[in-house]
Amino acid sequence: QVQLVESGGGLVQAGGSLRLSCVASGRTFGRYAMGWFRQAPGKEREFVVGINWSGGDTDYADSVKGRFTISRDDAKNTVNLQMNSLKSEDTAVYYCAARNPGRTAVGVRVSEYEFWGQGTQVTVSS
């Protein structure tokens, strides 16, 4: 229903920064809360940050709070993730996700999101 495409991943040294972007297309009609998740090899996909439909409310995982910032553009079809002070433990595939239309509040569980991007690799070297 909704197509999500992430970009901006890459290799960065510890302490550096990256900015990820997620562009939504297709059936974007409706009010979607958005989120970012990440998954390291052999580990479970985990919540990073979410933002509600209006962009006024956010929820950050403790592991990234103070270092990462999520934002939405004016058209509400793009979500960005600014990642600063990156650590080696941030290395993972990062996924953009959207909830069902009408699910305006932030969700923190994988099961709360219906649409997913293909993921973008973030590798932080120490």
N, C-alpha and C positions, 0 to 999 in steps of 0.2 A: 504494500500500500504506500509506504513512505520509503524512499531511498535516501540513505545517508552515506556520505563519502567523507572520510577523514583525510587530512593532509598535515604536513609539518613535522612528522617524526624524523628521527635521524640519530646520529651519534654525537654525543656531547660529553665534555669532561665534567667531573663532579664540580659543583659550584656554578655551573653554567646555566643557561636558560634556553628554553624552546617554547614556541607558540604553536599549538595545534588548532586546526580549524575543522569544522564539520558543516557541510552544506547539505541541506535537505531539499529534496525534489519529489515530484510525483504528487500524491494526494496529501498536500500539506494543509488542506482546509481543516480547521479545527483548532483546538487549544491544546498544545502538547507541552508537557514538562519535559525537560531534556536532562541528560546526565552523561557523565564520563565514567567508565569502568576501565580496569586494567587487569591483565592476566600474565603472570610470569610462567615460564615453562614448568610443568608439573604442579602448578598451584591453581587454586580456585580463583575464578574471576571475582574481583573485589570492587566495591564502590569507591570512587574517588571524590566526585562532587556532582551535585545536581542543582538545577535552577528551575524555578517554576515558570509557568507560561508567560506571565507578565514581566518576569525578570527581576521582580522586587525581592524575592526570597531565594536564598541559597543555603545549601547544606554541604559542609566539607567533612571528609574523613579526617580524623585526628592526625593521621600520618602526613597529611599535606597541608593542613590549615596553617596559614601564615606564609606559605610558599607558593601555592597555586591560586589562580583567580579565574573564575568562569564568567563569561559575559555572553549576551545575545545582541544581535544587530537590530536595527530599527524595524526591519521587515519580519523579524522573528523566524527567519529561515536559515540562519547561520548561528552556530554556537562556537565560541573560542575557549581555549584553555591556555592561559599563560602560566608557564611553569618556570619558577625561579629557584635558585639554590638547590639544584638537582643533586640527588644522592644516588649511589650505586643501587640502592634498594628500590629506586624508582624505575629501574629497568623492567620493561614489560611491553606487551602489546596493548595499546590504548584503544578503547572502543567508544564511539559515540552511540548514544541510545536515545530513543524517544518513547514516551508512554502513549497509550491509546488517546485518540482525540477525546477531549473533555477531561482527561486526567491532568489537571492543572497543577496539582501539588507535587512537590519533590518526593521521589521515591528513592530508597536506598538499597533495595534488593533487586537482583537480576530478574526475578520473576515479575517485578512490577513494570518492566519495560517490554514493549512489543516489537520495536523496530531497532535494528542494529546495523552499524556500518561494518566494513570489512576489517577494520583495525589498522593501526599504524604503529610501526615498531619504534620504540624509544629505548636507546641504549646509552647508559651513563657509565663512563669509564672512570676509574679511580686512580 
